[in-house]
C-alpha cells in the first residue's frame, strides 16, 4: 500500500471512529472515551486533512465549523409544510381529542405514541444520498431560514447518516440546550457583562441563528428528531408507524427523546402525563409537555390535517409556573462591560415554590414589546431553576398612575453618556472608569474560577473603588494593611488573610489570568485552550487573528475580540504592571494523566472542602486527565462530598454514583 493510500485509509478510519463516538454520546447516551481522547482523534484527523487537502470532504467532522460569518439567512422552502400542533392543558381536552380521533377512524381504537415536547427550536434537516444538504428553521411553516452552517456545528446532527439512503430525506426535530449547558452559557454571559438568556429555549434559538457559526459551536446545542417531511427513493417508501420511524432515526444516527411510550389506550396516555408532571424537573432538559400522536401512519393519513395542524397529534401541555404581582420599580443595572439592563423590583410573591422579589426584563426592546410600566400588575413566570421573568403586563388593571420605562440617557453609576450600537440591542456606558464597571470587573478578576482571591468580595471591592485605592486589576497588588484597615469590618487578621490570598494569586497559571482579564467572549474553557496553545502571555499577546483561529473553539469573531484586547494600549500597560507585580505569565506543563484514576472520568464536587478550594480541586481533576462538572447525572464517575453537602449528594446516591470523601479524593489524586 502506498503512503497516500495508507493516509487515506487512516483518514476514513478516523472519520468513522469520530462519528461512532458522536453516536455513542448523543444517541445511545453512552460515551466510551474521555473528552481528551476524542479531542486527540479530532486533532490527528485535522492534521492529516491540512497536510492533504485533496482528502477533505464536506461530511468530515473537522468541517463542522467553517466559513465566514453571515449577515443574513437565505429562505428555504420546506418539502411539505411544517404544521404547528393544537394545544391542550387538561385531561378533558385530551379525552375530547381522543373522541374526535375515534370518530375520524370510524370507531377503530388507535395506538398512541407519547413523547416529550422539548422546549427548543424546530429545525428541518435535508439529507441527499445520506449527506446533510441543508438545515432550516420552521419560519412560517412554509418557508424557513437556512441555518446549515450553524447546524453543522451540532455534534448530535450527523453530517452523514450511518446507513446508505439514496435520494432525499427531510428529518424534522428540535434543536435544544440542556440545563447544564444552559447554566454554563449564562455564567459566560454574566461574566462578559451581558444579560443572561431567560431560558434554554431562548438560548437555543439565539445560538442557532448566530451570524458566526463558531459562536454556535461553543454553545453545545443538541438535536432530537420527532418527525419527517420527506422520505426519498431507496428508504423503503417511509415507515409504517411513528415508532418504526424513531427506530430508523436511531439506526441513521439521529437521537430522539428517551421520554417516550407506546400506549394502547387513552388511559395509559393520561397515566404517562401524570408520571412526568412530577418528575420533569429532574430531566436534563426542559420540556413543556408531551406530544400525543396516533402511531399508525396509515391512520394518520385517514385523519388528515387542518390548515394549521394535524388532526392525529396534539400537544398535552403542563401548566406554566406563573404568579401575578406588582412591579414596584425598575432598576437600571450596569454590568462589567458597561451594558445597562433593566431589572424589575417586585412585590414579593410565591412562584414555583420560592419567593420572588425581582425578575429580569432582559433589555429595553423587550420592555417596549411588553409595554410594561412601573406600578403595573404583571404576570411572572419561573420554570425549574430558570431566572424569573416578566411575561405580561395586565393592561386592563391600570389606574392611570403607572410610569413608562425608558432607557437611561446617562449611566446610573457614573453619569456618563449612554450609547447603543446599531448591531446590538444593548445600551452601554462607554466610560472605562465607571465605578460600577471597575467594581464588577474586579469581582470577576478575584472570583473563584479566575484568580481565586478569597476575601475580595463585593463589599470590599466597592469600598476599595469608592476610596480610590483600586482603579484597575494591578492596583490590587499594591494594597497594604494600613489601607485595608480603613475598610468597614476589616480587622488586622482579616486584612492579613486578604493580603495572603492576594500574594498566593500571583502563582495562578496563565489560563486563570487570561480568564480573569475579562476579555469579551472569552470564558473559562477558552482561556484554558488559549493558555495550553500559547504557553506564555507574550506569545498570546502577539498572536495574530489567523494563529488565534487555530485554537480549539476560537472562530473569527472571538479571534478579533482577543486580538483587539491585546492591541489596546490600556491592556498593554495593565499586563506590564501585572508582570511587574510578580504575577505568573506562563502555563505549567500538565501532570501526566496516563494511568490516573481520574483519566476519562467526570467528577462533581459538592459541599465545603477543607484542604483545597473548589477551584483548586477542579484544576487537579483536569490535570489528572478528568473532567469537572457542576451537575450530577448518570454519566458522573465520582461525587466528592465535603461538609454540608446538599442535593447533589442525594442525587448521586439515587443514581448509584461513587461517592468520595475529601480525604479519599486526595489519596486518589496522590496528595
C-alpha positions as CSV (number, residue, x, y, z in Angstrom):
1,X,0.0,0.0,0.0
2,X,1.4,3.4,-1.0
3,X,1.8,6.2,1.6
4,X,-1.1,8.1,0.1
5,X,-3.3,5.0,0.3
6,X,-2.4,4.4,3.9
7,X,-3.1,8.1,4.7
8,X,-6.5,7.9,3.0
9,X,-7.3,4.8,4.9
10,X,-6.4,6.4,8.2
11,X,-8.5,9.5,7.4
12,X,-11.5,7.3,6.6
13,X,-11.0,5.3,9.8
14,X,-10.7,8.4,11.9
15,X,-13.9,9.8,10.4
16,X,-15.8,6.6,11.1
17,X,-14.4,6.4,14.7
18,X,-15.4,10.0,15.5
19,X,-18.8,9.5,14.0
20,X,-19.2,6.4,16.1
21,X,-18.3,8.3,19.3
22,X,-20.8,11.1,18.4
23,X,-23.4,8.3,18.0
24,X,-22.5,6.7,21.4
25,X,-22.7,10.1,23.1
26,X,-25.7,11.7,21.6
27,X,-27.9,8.8,20.5
28,X,-27.0,6.0,22.9
29,X,-26.1,8.3,25.8
30,X,-23.2,6.0,26.5
31,X,-19.8,7.6,25.8
32,X,-16.9,5.2,25.8
33,X,-13.9,7.6,25.6
34,X,-12.9,10.7,27.5
35,X,-13.1,14.1,26.0
36,X,-9.3,14.3,25.8
37,X,-9.2,11.1,23.7
38,X,-11.9,12.4,21.4
39,X,-10.0,15.7,21.0
40,X,-6.8,13.8,20.2
41,X,-8.6,11.9,17.4
42,X,-10.0,15.1,16.0
43,X,-6.6,16.8,16.1
44,X,-5.0,13.9,14.2
45,X,-7.7,14.0,11.5
46,X,-7.4,17.8,11.2
47,X,-3.6,17.5,10.8
48,X,-3.9,14.8,8.1
49,X,-6.5,16.9,6.2
50,X,-4.4,20.0,6.5
51,X,-1.5,18.1,5.0
52,X,-3.6,16.5,2.3
53,X,-6.4,19.0,1.2
54,X,-7.4,16.6,-1.5
55,X,-8.7,14.2,1.1
56,X,-11.1,16.7,2.7
57,X,-14.8,16.1,2.3
58,X,-17.9,18.1,3.3
59,X,-19.0,15.4,5.7
60,X,-15.8,15.3,7.7
61,X,-16.2,16.1,11.4
62,X,-13.4,18.7,11.1
63,X,-15.7,20.7,8.7
64,X,-18.5,21.2,11.3
65,X,-17.3,24.8,11.8
66,X,-16.3,26.7,8.7
67,X,-16.9,29.8,6.6
68,X,-17.1,33.4,7.3
69,X,-19.9,34.9,9.5
70,X,-23.1,35.5,7.5
71,X,-25.1,38.8,7.5
72,X,-28.4,37.1,6.6
73,X,-30.2,33.8,6.4
74,X,-31.4,32.7,3.0
75,X,-35.0,31.5,2.7
76,X,-35.7,27.7,2.4
77,X,-39.0,26.2,1.2
78,X,-39.9,23.1,3.2
79,X,-40.7,19.9,1.3
80,X,-44.1,19.9,3.0
81,X,-45.5,22.5,5.4
82,X,-44.2,22.3,9.0
83,X,-47.5,22.5,10.8
84,X,-48.0,23.6,14.4
85,X,-49.8,21.5,17.0
86,X,-53.1,22.2,18.7
87,X,-52.5,22.6,22.5
88,X,-54.4,21.1,25.4
89,X,-53.9,21.9,29.1
90,X,-56.1,19.4,30.9
91,X,-57.4,15.8,30.7
92,X,-60.8,16.9,29.5
93,X,-59.2,18.4,26.3
94,X,-57.3,15.2,25.7
95,X,-60.4,13.0,26.1
96,X,-62.3,15.2,23.7
97,X,-59.5,15.0,21.1
98,X,-59.5,11.2,21.6
99,X,-63.2,11.1,20.8
100,X,-62.6,13.1,17.6
101,X,-59.8,10.6,16.6
102,X,-62.2,7.7,17.2
103,X,-64.8,9.3,15.1
104,X,-62.4,10.1,12.3
105,X,-61.3,6.4,12.3
106,X,-64.8,5.1,12.2
107,X,-64.6,3.9,15.8
108,X,-61.4,2.0,15.4
109,X,-59.2,2.3,18.5
110,X,-55.6,3.5,17.7
111,X,-52.3,3.0,19.5
112,X,-50.8,6.3,20.7
113,X,-47.1,7.2,20.8
114,X,-46.4,9.8,23.5
115,X,-43.1,11.6,23.7
116,X,-41.6,14.7,25.4
117,X,-42.3,18.1,23.9
118,X,-38.8,19.5,24.0
119,X,-38.7,23.3,24.7
120,X,-36.4,24.2,21.8
121,X,-36.4,25.5,18.2
122,X,-37.9,23.4,15.3
123,X,-35.4,22.5,12.6
124,X,-35.7,20.5,9.3
125,X,-32.6,18.6,8.1
126,X,-32.4,17.6,4.5
127,X,-30.1,14.7,3.5
128,X,-29.2,13.9,-0.1
129,X,-27.7,10.5,-0.6
130,X,-27.1,10.3,3.2
131,X,-25.1,13.6,3.3
132,X,-26.5,16.7,5.1
133,X,-27.5,19.2,2.5
134,X,-29.5,21.9,4.3
135,X,-30.9,22.8,7.7
136,X,-33.7,25.2,8.0
137,X,-35.8,26.8,10.8
138,X,-39.6,26.4,10.8
139,X,-40.2,30.0,9.9
140,X,-43.9,30.5,8.9
141,X,-44.2,26.7,8.4
142,X,-43.9,27.0,4.6
143,X,-40.6,28.9,4.3
144,X,-37.8,28.9,6.9
145,X,-34.3,30.3,7.2
146,X,-31.2,28.5,6.1
147,X,-29.1,27.7,9.2
148,X,-27.0,25.0,7.6
149,X,-23.6,26.4,8.6
150,X,-24.7,26.6,12.2
151,X,-26.5,23.2,12.3
152,X,-23.3,21.6,11.0
153,X,-21.6,22.6,14.3
154,X,-24.1,20.5,16.4
155,X,-22.5,17.1,17.0
156,X,-25.8,15.5,17.6
157,X,-26.6,16.1,13.9
158,X,-24.7,13.6,11.8
159,X,-23.1,15.1,8.7
160,X,-23.6,11.7,7.0
161,X,-26.2,9.2,8.0
162,X,-25.0,5.9,9.4
163,X,-26.8,3.9,6.7
164,X,-26.8,4.5,2.9
165,X,-30.1,6.3,2.0
166,X,-30.4,7.2,-1.7
167,X,-32.3,10.3,-2.7
168,X,-33.7,13.0,-0.4
169,X,-34.9,12.7,3.2
170,X,-36.1,15.5,5.4
171,X,-35.9,14.8,9.1
172,X,-37.6,17.3,11.5
173,X,-36.8,17.8,15.1
174,X,-36.0,20.2,17.9
175,X,-32.7,22.0,18.5
176,X,-32.3,22.4,22.2
177,X,-29.9,23.1,25.0
178,X,-29.8,21.0,28.2
179,X,-29.9,22.5,31.6
180,X,-26.2,22.1,32.5
181,X,-25.0,23.7,29.2
182,X,-27.6,26.5,29.7
183,X,-26.2,27.3,33.1
184,X,-22.7,27.4,31.6
185,X,-23.7,29.7,28.8
186,X,-25.4,32.1,31.2
187,X,-22.4,32.1,33.5
188,X,-20.4,33.1,30.5
189,X,-22.9,35.8,29.5
190,X,-22.8,37.2,33.0
191,X,-19.0,37.1,33.2
192,X,-18.9,39.1,30.0
193,X,-21.3,41.7,31.3
194,X,-24.2,40.6,29.1
195,X,-27.8,39.9,30.1
196,X,-28.3,36.1,30.6
197,X,-30.8,34.2,28.5
198,X,-34.2,33.8,30.0
199,X,-34.5,30.1,29.4
200,X,-32.9,27.2,27.5
201,X,-35.3,27.7,24.5
202,X,-34.2,31.4,24.0
203,X,-30.6,30.3,24.4
204,X,-31.0,27.6,21.7
205,X,-32.9,29.9,19.3
206,X,-30.4,32.7,19.7
207,X,-27.5,30.2,19.3
208,X,-28.8,28.6,16.2
209,X,-29.4,31.9,14.5
210,X,-25.9,33.3,15.2
211,X,-24.2,35.0,12.3
212,X,-20.9,33.4,13.3
213,X,-21.0,29.6,13.3
214,X,-18.1,29.4,15.7
215,X,-20.3,31.0,18.4
216,X,-23.0,28.4,17.8
217,X,-20.3,25.7,18.1
218,X,-19.4,26.9,21.6
219,X,-23.0,26.7,22.8
220,X,-23.1,22.8,22.8
221,X,-26.6,22.6,21.2
222,X,-28.3,19.2,20.7
223,X,-31.0,17.8,18.5
224,X,-33.9,15.3,18.9
225,X,-35.7,14.0,15.8
226,X,-39.5,13.9,16.1
227,X,-41.0,13.6,12.5
228,X,-40.2,13.8,8.9
229,X,-41.3,15.9,5.9
230,X,-39.9,13.7,3.1
231,X,-38.7,10.1,2.5
232,X,-36.9,9.7,-0.8
233,X,-36.3,6.7,-3.0
234,X,-34.5,3.8,-1.5
235,X,-35.7,4.5,2.0
236,X,-38.4,1.8,1.8
237,X,-41.2,4.2,1.0
238,X,-41.3,5.5,4.5
239,X,-42.1,3.8,7.8
240,X,-45.5,2.3,8.7
241,X,-45.6,3.7,12.3
242,X,-44.1,6.6,14.2
243,X,-42.4,4.0,16.4
244,X,-40.6,2.5,13.5
245,X,-39.6,6.0,12.2
246,X,-37.9,6.7,15.6
247,X,-36.1,3.3,15.3
248,X,-35.0,4.2,11.8
249,X,-33.6,7.6,13.1
250,X,-31.6,5.7,15.7
251,X,-30.0,3.5,13.0
252,X,-29.2,6.5,11.0
253,X,-27.5,8.2,13.9
254,X,-30.2,10.7,14.9
255,X,-31.3,10.8,18.6
256,X,-34.9,11.1,19.8
257,X,-36.2,11.9,23.2
258,X,-36.0,8.9,25.5
259,X,-39.1,10.2,27.3
260,X,-41.4,8.1,25.1
261,X,-44.0,5.4,25.5
262,X,-46.3,3.4,23.2
263,X,-49.8,3.5,24.8
264,X,-52.5,1.0,24.0
265,X,-55.3,3.2,25.4
266,X,-56.0,6.9,26.3
267,X,-55.9,5.9,30.0
268,X,-52.2,4.9,29.5
269,X,-51.6,8.3,27.9
270,X,-53.1,10.1,30.9
271,X,-51.0,8.0,33.3
272,X,-47.8,8.8,31.5
273,X,-48.7,12.5,31.6
274,X,-49.2,12.4,35.3
275,X,-45.9,10.5,35.8
276,X,-43.8,13.2,34.2
277,X,-45.7,16.1,35.7
278,X,-43.9,15.4,39.0
279,X,-40.6,14.3,37.5
280,X,-39.9,16.7,34.6
281,X,-37.6,19.0,36.6
282,X,-35.2,16.0,37.1
283,X,-34.8,15.7,33.3
284,X,-31.5,17.1,31.9
285,X,-33.5,19.3,29.5
286,X,-36.6,21.5,29.6
287,X,-40.0,20.0,28.5
288,X,-43.2,22.0,28.5
289,X,-45.5,19.0,28.0
290,X,-45.9,15.8,26.0
291,X,-46.9,15.2,22.3
292,X,-49.5,12.6,21.7
293,X,-49.6,11.0,18.2
294,X,-51.6,8.3,16.5
295,X,-48.8,5.7,16.0
296,X,-50.0,4.3,12.7
297,X,-49.1,6.4,9.7
298,X,-51.9,4.9,7.7
299,X,-54.4,6.1,10.3
300,X,-52.6,9.5,10.4
301,X,-53.3,9.8,6.6
302,X,-57.0,8.9,7.2
303,X,-57.3,11.6,9.9
304,X,-55.5,14.2,7.8
305,X,-54.7,17.8,8.7
306,X,-56.4,21.2,9.0
307,X,-54.9,24.4,7.5
308,X,-52.7,24.8,10.6
309,X,-52.3,21.5,12.4
310,X,-52.6,17.7,12.1
311,X,-55.7,16.0,13.4
312,X,-53.7,13.0,14.5
313,X,-51.5,14.8,17.0
314,X,-51.9,17.2,19.9
315,X,-49.6,18.9,22.5
316,X,-50.5,18.0,26.0
317,X,-49.0,21.0,27.9
318,X,-48.1,21.2,31.6
319,X,-49.4,24.4,33.3
320,X,-46.7,27.1,33.4
321,X,-45.4,28.1,36.9
322,X,-46.8,31.7,37.0
323,X,-47.9,34.2,39.5
324,X,-49.3,37.7,39.5
325,X,-47.7,40.6,41.4
326,X,-46.9,44.4,41.2
327,X,-43.9,45.8,39.5
328,X,-42.7,48.4,42.1
329,X,-39.9,50.0,40.2
330,X,-37.2,49.3,37.5
331,X,-33.5,49.3,38.4
332,X,-31.1,50.1,35.6
333,X,-28.1,47.8,36.3
334,X,-24.6,48.3,34.9
335,X,-22.6,45.2,34.0
336,X,-18.9,44.6,33.9
337,X,-18.6,45.6,30.2
338,X,-20.9,48.6,30.6
339,X,-24.1,47.0,29.4
340,X,-27.1,48.5,31.1
341,X,-30.0,46.2,31.7
342,X,-33.5,46.7,33.3
343,X,-34.4,44.6,36.3
344,X,-37.9,44.6,37.8
345,X,-38.3,45.0,41.6
346,X,-41.5,43.2,42.5
347,X,-43.8,43.0,45.4
348,X,-42.7,39.6,46.9
349,X,-44.8,36.7,45.7
350,X,-44.7,32.8,45.8
351,X,-44.0,31.2,42.5
352,X,-42.7,27.7,41.8
353,X,-42.1,27.0,45.4
354,X,-39.9,30.1,46.1
355,X,-40.5,33.8,47.0
356,X,-39.8,36.0,44.0
357,X,-38.9,39.7,44.6
358,X,-37.2,40.6,41.4
359,X,-37.2,39.5,37.7
360,X,-35.4,40.1,34.6
361,X,-36.8,42.4,31.8
362,X,-33.9,41.3,29.5
363,X,-33.4,44.6,27.6
364,X,-35.3,47.8,26.6
365,X,-36.6,46.3,23.4
366,X,-38.4,43.7,25.5
367,X,-39.7,46.4,27.8
368,X,-41.2,48.1,24.8
369,X,-42.6,44.8,23.4
370,X,-44.3,44.0,26.7
371,X,-45.5,47.6,27.2
372,X,-44.7,47.2,30.8
373,X,-44.7,50.1,33.2
374,X,-43.7,50.8,36.8
375,X,-46.8,50.2,39.0
376,X,-48.3,47.6,36.6
377,X,-49.8,44.4,37.8
378,X,-47.7,41.8,35.9
379,X,-47.5,38.1,35.3
380,X,-44.2,36.5,36.1
381,X,-43.1,33.0,35.2
382,X,-40.5,30.6,36.6
383,X,-39.7,27.2,35.2
384,X,-37.3,24.9,37.1
385,X,-34.3,26.9,38.2
386,X,-34.6,29.5,35.4
387,X,-34.3,33.2,36.2
388,X,-37.8,34.6,36.9
389,X,-39.1,36.8,34.1
390,X,-41.9,39.2,33.4
391,X,-44.1,37.7,30.7
392,X,-47.1,40.1,30.6
393,X,-48.5,43.4,31.8
394,X,-52.1,43.4,32.9
395,X,-53.1,46.5,30.9
396,X,-56.7,46.2,31.8
397,X,-55.9,46.8,35.5
398,X,-54.1,50.1,35.0
399,X,-55.4,53.0,37.1
400,X,-53.5,55.8,35.3
401,X,-50.6,56.3,37.7
402,X,-48.3,53.9,36.1
403,X,-45.0,55.3,34.7
404,X,-43.5,54.4,31.3
405,X,-40.0,52.9,31.3
406,X,-37.3,54.4,29.1
407,X,-33.6,53.5,28.6
408,X,-31.4,55.9,30.7
409,X,-29.8,58.8,28.9
410,X,-26.9,58.8,31.4
411,X,-25.2,56.0,33.2
412,X,-26.9,55.3,36.5
413,X,-23.5,54.7,38.1
414,X,-21.2,57.4,36.8
415,X,-23.5,59.8,34.9
416,X,-21.6,59.3,31.7
417,X,-23.2,59.1,28.2
418,X,-25.1,56.0,27.2
419,X,-24.9,54.7,23.6
420,X,-26.4,52.0,21.6
421,X,-24.6,50.0,18.9
422,X,-27.0,49.6,15.9
423,X,-25.9,46.0,15.6
424,X,-26.9,45.2,19.3
425,X,-30.0,45.6,21.5
426,X,-27.8,46.6,24.4
427,X,-27.4,50.1,25.8
428,X,-23.9,50.7,27.1
429,X,-21.9,53.1,29.3
430,X,-18.7,53.9,27.4
431,X,-16.8,55.3,30.4
432,X,-14.0,52.8,31.2
433,X,-13.6,54.4,34.6
434,X,-17.2,53.9,35.5
435,X,-17.0,52.8,39.2
436,X,-19.6,50.0,38.7
437,X,-17.8,48.6,35.7
438,X,-14.5,48.7,37.5
439,X,-16.0,47.1,40.6
440,X,-17.8,44.3,38.6
441,X,-14.5,43.7,36.7
442,X,-12.6,43.4,40.0
443,X,-15.1,41.0,41.4
444,X,-14.7,38.8,38.3
445,X,-10.9,39.1,38.5
446,X,-10.9,37.9,42.1
447,X,-13.6,35.2,41.6
448,X,-13.0,31.5,42.4
449,X,-12.6,30.4,38.8
450,X,-10.3,33.3,38.0
451,X,-7.6,34.5,40.4
452,X,-9.3,33.0,43.4
453,X,-8.6,35.8,45.9
454,X,-10.6,34.8,48.9
455,X,-11.9,37.8,50.9
456,X,-12.0,40.2,47.9
457,X,-15.8,40.1,47.7
458,X,-18.4,42.6,46.6
459,X,-18.5,44.7,49.8
460,X,-14.7,45.0,50.0
461,X,-14.3,45.8,46.3
462,X,-17.0,48.6,46.4
463,X,-15.2,50.3,49.3
464,X,-11.8,50.0,47.6
465,X,-13.2,51.6,44.4
466,X,-15.1,54.3,46.3
467,X,-12.0,55.3,48.3
468,X,-9.9,55.3,45.1
469,X,-7.5,52.7,46.3
470,X,-8.1,50.4,43.3
471,X,-8.7,51.7,39.8
472,X,-7.7,48.5,37.9
473,X,-6.6,44.9,38.5
474,X,-3.0,45.8,39.0
475,X,-3.8,48.1,41.9
476,X,-4.9,45.1,43.9
477,X,-1.2,44.1,44.2
478,X,-0.2,47.5,45.7
479,X,-2.6,47.2,48.7
480,X,-1.2,47.3,52.2
481,X,-2.5,46.6,55.6
482,X,-3.0,50.3,56.5
483,X,-5.4,50.9,53.6
484,X,-7.3,47.7,54.3
485,X,-7.8,48.6,57.9
486,X,-9.7,51.7,56.8
487,X,-12.4,49.5,55.3
488,X,-15.6,48.7,57.2
489,X,-15.4,45.4,59.2
490,X,-11.7,44.9,58.4
491,X,-9.7,44.0,61.5
492,X,-6.0,43.1,61.4
493,X,-6.5,39.4,60.9
494,X,-8.9,39.8,58.1
495,X,-6.6,42.3,56.3
496,X,-3.7,39.9,56.7
497,X,-5.7,37.0,55.3
498,X,-6.7,39.1,52.2
499,X,-3.1,40.1,51.6
500,X,-2.0,36.5,51.9
501,X,-4.7,35.5,49.3
502,X,-3.6,38.3,47.0
503,X,0.0,37.0,47.3
504,X,-1.0,33.4,46.5
505,X,-2.9,34.6,43.5
506,X,0.3,35.6,41.8
507,X,1.1,31.9,41.3
508,X,-2.1,31.2,39.4
509,X,-1.5,29.7,35.9
510,X,-1.8,31.7,32.8
511,X,-5.2,30.2,32.0
512,X,-6.7,31.7,35.2
513,X,-5.2,35.1,34.4
514,X,-6.5,35.1,30.9
515,X,-10.0,34.3,32.1
516,X,-9.7,36.9,34.9
517,X,-8.8,39.7,32.5
518,X,-12.4,39.7,31.2
519,X,-11.7,39.6,27.5
520,X,-15.0,39.8,25.7
521,X,-16.4,36.4,24.7
522,X,-13.5,34.5,26.5
523,X,-14.9,32.1,29.0
524,X,-13.1,29.7,31.3
525,X,-12.7,26.9,28.8
526,X,-11.5,29.2,26.0
527,X,-8.9,30.7,28.4
528,X,-7.6,27.2,29.1
529,X,-7.4,26.4,25.4
530,X,-5.5,29.6,24.7
531,X,-3.1,29.0,27.6
532,X,-2.5,25.4,26.5
533,X,-1.8,26.5,23.0
534,X,0.4,29.6,23.5
535,X,2.0,28.7,26.9
536,X,3.1,32.3,27.7
537,X,1.4,35.6,27.9
538,X,3.9,37.1,25.4
539,X,3.1,34.6,22.7
540,X,-0.6,35.0,23.3
541,X,-0.5,38.8,23.3
542,X,1.5,39.0,20.0
543,X,-0.6,36.3,18.1
544,X,-2.5,37.4,15.0
545,X,-6.1,36.5,14.3
546,X,-5.0,33.7,11.9
547,X,-3.0,32.0,14.6
548,X,-5.7,32.6,17.2
549,X,-8.2,30.9,15.0
550,X,-6.2,27.7,15.1
551,X,-7.0,27.3,18.8
552,X,-9.9,24.9,19.6
553,X,-13.3,26.7,19.7
554,X,-11.9,30.1,18.6
555,X,-13.7,31.4,15.5
556,X,-13.2,34.7,13.5
557,X,-15.3,36.8,15.9
558,X,-13.6,35.6,19.0
559,X,-10.2,35.8,17.4
560,X,-10.8,39.5,16.6
561,X,-12.0,40.1,20.1
562,X,-8.8,38.6,21.6
563,X,-6.5,40.3,19.2
564,X,-8.3,43.7,19.8
565,X,-7.9,43.3,23.5
566,X,-4.2,42.8,23.4
567,X,-3.7,45.6,20.8
568,X,-5.3,48.1,23.2
569,X,-2.7,50.4,24.8
570,X,-4.5,50.2,28.2
571,X,-4.3,46.4,28.1
572,X,-0.6,46.5,27.3
573,X,0.0,48.8,30.3
574,X,-2.1,46.7,32.6
575,X,-0.3,43.5,31.7
576,X,3.0,45.2,32.1
577,X,2.0,46.3,35.6
578,X,0.8,42.8,36.5
579,X,4.1,41.4,35.3
580,X,6.0,43.9,37.5
581,X,3.8,42.9,40.4
582,X,5.2,39.4,40.1
583,X,2.2,37.5,38.5
584,X,2.8,34.3,36.7
585,X,2.7,34.7,32.9
586,X,3.0,31.1,31.9
587,X,1.0,27.9,31.8
588,X,2.6,24.9,33.6
589,X,3.1,21.6,31.8
590,X,0.2,19.2,32.7
591,X,0.8,16.4,35.1
592,X,1.0,13.1,33.3
593,X,-2.6,11.8,33.3
594,X,-1.9,8.3,31.8
595,X,-3.0,5.7,34.3
596,X,-4.5,8.3,36.7
597,X,-7.7,7.1,38.5
598,X,-9.4,10.2,37.1
599,X,-8.4,9.6,33.5
600,X,-11.5,10.0,31.4
601,X,-13.7,10.3,34.5
602,X,-16.3,13.0,35.3
603,X,-16.1,14.4,38.9
604,X,-18.6,16.6,40.7
605,X,-17.7,18.5,43.9
606,X,-20.3,19.4,46.5
607,X,-20.2,20.8,50.0
608,X,-17.4,22.6,51.8
609,X,-13.8,21.3,51.2
610,X,-11.2,21.8,53.9
611,X,-7.9,21.2,52.2
612,X,-8.4,22.7,48.8
613,X,-10.7,25.4,47.3
614,X,-13.3,24.1,44.9
615,X,-11.4,25.7,42.0
616,X,-8.1,24.0,43.1
617,X,-9.8,20.6,43.3
618,X,-11.3,21.0,39.9
619,X,-8.0,22.0,38.4
620,X,-6.4,18.9,40.0
621,X,-9.0,16.7,38.2
622,X,-8.3,18.3,34.9
623,X,-4.5,17.9,35.4
624,X,-5.1,14.2,36.0
625,X,-7.0,13.7,32.8
626,X,-10.5,14.0,34.2
627,X,-13.4,16.4,33.6
628,X,-15.0,18.5,36.3
629,X,-18.7,19.2,36.2
630,X,-21.3,21.2,38.1
631,X,-24.2,18.8,38.0
632,X,-24.7,15.1,38.8
633,X,-26.0,12.7,36.1
634,X,-25.8,9.0,35.2
635,X,-22.5,9.8,33.4
636,X,-20.9,11.2,36.6
637,X,-18.0,8.9,37.7
638,X,-17.4,10.4,41.2
639,X,-19.0,12.8,43.6
640,X,-16.6,14.3,46.1
641,X,-18.7,15.3,49.2
642,X,-17.4,17.9,51.6
643,X,-19.1,19.4,54.7
644,X,-22.8,20.2,54.5
645,X,-23.2,18.6,51.1
646,X,-26.8,19.0,49.7
647,X,-28.9,17.9,46.8
648,X,-26.1,16.8,44.6
649,X,-25.1,14.2,47.2
650,X,-28.7,12.9,47.4
651,X,-28.9,12.7,43.6
652,X,-25.6,10.8,43.5
653,X,-26.9,8.3,46.0
654,X,-30.1,7.7,44.0
655,X,-28.2,7.2,40.8
656,X,-25.6,4.9,42.4
657,X,-22.7,7.2,41.6
658,X,-19.5,6.5,43.6
659,X,-19.2,9.0,46.5
660,X,-15.7,10.0,47.8
661,X,-14.8,11.9,50.9
662,X,-12.3,14.7,50.6
663,X,-9.6,12.5,52.1
664,X,-10.4,9.7,49.6
665,X,-10.2,12.1,46.7
666,X,-6.8,13.5,47.9
667,X,-5.4,10.0,48.2
668,X,-6.6,9.1,44.7
669,X,-5.1,12.3,43.5
670,X,-1.7,11.4,45.0
671,X,-1.8,14.1,47.7
